Amino acid sequence: MLALAAVVAGTALVSAVAQQGGAARPAKIVALGDSLTAGLGLPGDAAFPARLAQALAQKGIAAEVVNAGVSGDTSADGLARLDWSVPEDTDAMILELGANDALRGLDPAQTRQNLDAILGRLAARRIPVLFAGMRAPPNLGAEYTKAFDAIYPDLAAAHGALFYPFFLDGVAAERGLNQGDGIHPTPAGVDVIVAKILPKVEELVARARAAAAR
């Protein structure tokens, strides 16, 4: 089973500020995740947060996307660094964690507990969340897959989070869209992810704007 490299990708800030009459402050979106968010094997401007920022700008949406991805992170690691990874001025969150839990065959009950805690703490801070689902590798067996895959829709419903069922939709197992390890997307693969998740991110920004107006 291939482990993700434990390479720390810095929390570089990528800004996409679209002109909307100069009235609105850009929404600050923090993308908390593992190497799929951090952009392992890619230049910084090809990582998911950077490409998402560009896509939002092209739609005329004023936003900043912070790359808070750390390669090798499990759900437990994300929970441990949550407070310092998500600053007080965060308007919205994209949560993408759990791939490494599955790759390592960790107990789905523990993954569920960690992600539940993250979502609960973000809800307490009134930060709208887009929760990106993950799927277990098929080699772990039907019982593990059933338990793991159910985590994401269950928790999204329980916490009222926006839900994107599978972060790698359209990219997983597509040879031309993944790097040589068969796990991490190429720049073209990242663009597919961004195009598919973009409508949900637009909903996320709308939720953040509505929350800020209250």
N, C-alpha and C positions, 0 to 999 in steps of 0.2 A: 504493500500500500504506500503510495507516494505521499510523503509529508510535505507540507508547504514550508518553504524556506523561512527561517525566523529572521528576516531582514526588516529593520524598522524603517518605514517610509515616513519622513517628517510630516508634520501637520501643516503643510504649506497651504497658504490661503490663495484661492483662485477667485478673482472677482469677475463678475459679468454684470456690469451696470448699464442697464438700458435707460434711455431718456424717456421719461414719462412726465414731461412738463416740469421736471425737477422737483416734483411734489413729494414723492415717496422715497423713504430711505430704503436701500436695497435690503431685502429679506436675507437674513443670515441663516444658511442651512448648513448644519454639521453632518457629514457623512461618516458615521462610526462603523468601522468594519475591519475586515482582515485584508489579506493580500489582494482580493478581488476589488476592494475599494482603493487600497494603497497604490495599485498599479505595478505590481511586481513584474520586472522584466521590460517595463515600458518607460519611455521618457515621460517627465512630469506632465507635459502638455497633452499626452495621450491617455492619461489615467481617467478613470470614471468621473471623479469630481470636476476635473478640468473640462472634459468634453460635455458634461452636463451643464456646466456654467455657460459654455458657448452656445449650447442648444437653447437654453433659457433666454439668453441675450437675443438670439435670432427670432424668438417668439415675442420680443419686446417686454420681457419680464425682468424687472430689476431684482437681481439676486446675487449673493455671494455664496460660494460653495467651499466649505472647509474640508480638506482631506484629513480626516482623523482615522485613517486606516493604518493598521499595523500588521505586517505580514506575520503569519504564524499564530495570530490571536485566536483563542477559543472564546466561547461565551463567558467563561469565568474570567479571562483576561480583560474582556471588554467591560465587564461589571466592575472589576478592580480599578480600572482607570476612568470610569465614567465621569466622575466629578471634575477632574482636571481636563478631560477631553472635551467637555461640553461647557463652555463658559457661560457666564450669567446673561450675556447679550444674545444668546442663541434664540432664534425665532422658530426654527423647525429642525427636525431630525430625520435622517434616513438611517435606519438600523439594518445592517447587513452582517450578521454573525451566525456561526453554527457550522460552516463548512468544515472547519478543522476538527470540531467535535466529532462529526461523522467520519471523516477520514481516519481519525484515531480510534474509532469505535467506542467513544465514551458513552456512558449511560444516558439514554435520552431523557430520563427523569431529571438528571442533573442539568442537562442543557435547558430543559423546560424551566426549571427553577431559576437558573441564571437569567434567562431572557425575560421571564416574568418579573424578576426583581428590577431589571433595567427599565422595562416598560412602566412598572409601578412608580419608580423614582422620577421618570420623565413626566408622567401624569401628575405627580405631586408638584412638579415645577411648572405645570401647565404648558408644556412644550408639545405641539402637535408632532406626531410621528408617522412616517411612512415605513412600514415594517416589511422588509423584503424576505420572502421565504427561501428556503434551501431544501434540497432533496438528498436523501441518503444514497450512497453508491449501491448498486444492485447486488454487489458481492457480499453484503452484510446480512442478507437473508430477509425473508418476508416479514418476520416478526419485528426485527429492528427497524426496517423501512416503514412499517405501519406506525410504530410508536414515534419515530423521529419526524416523519412527514406531517403528522397531525399536530405537532407543536405549534406551527406557525399560524394556521387558520384559527386554532383554538385561542391562542393568546391575542391575536389581532381582534377577535370578536370580544374577548373578555375585557380588553382595555380600550375598545373603541378606536383603534388605530387604523389608518388607511393601510390597505393590504395589497401587496404585489406578490402573487403566489410563488414565483420562481425567478430569482435574480438573474439566472443564466438562461432564461427562456430564449430559444432561438440560437443559442451559442453552444450549450453543452453538447459534447460529442460531435460537434461539427469541426472536422479536421482543419479546414481552411480558416476558421475563426479562432483557433487556439494556438498557443505557442507549442513548442516541442514537447512539453511535459503533458500536454493533453488536458490541462486544468485551467491555466491562466489565459484569458483572452488576448488576442492580438489587437492592435489599434482598430482594425475593422470589426473585430468582435465587440470591443467596447462601444463602438458606434451603434451596433445592433442593440446592445443593452440599453443605451441611452434613448434610442428611438422608441423602444417598446415601453420603457418606464416613464417617459416624459409626460404623458397625460396624467399619471398619478402624481408626479412631482408638481404639476400645475395645480392640482387639487390641494396638495400640501401647502403650497404658497398661499392659495386662497384661504385656507384654514388659518394660517399664520396671520394674514392680514386681518381676518375677522376677529381673531383673538386679541390682536393689538388694538383694535378699534373699540373693544369693550371696556 
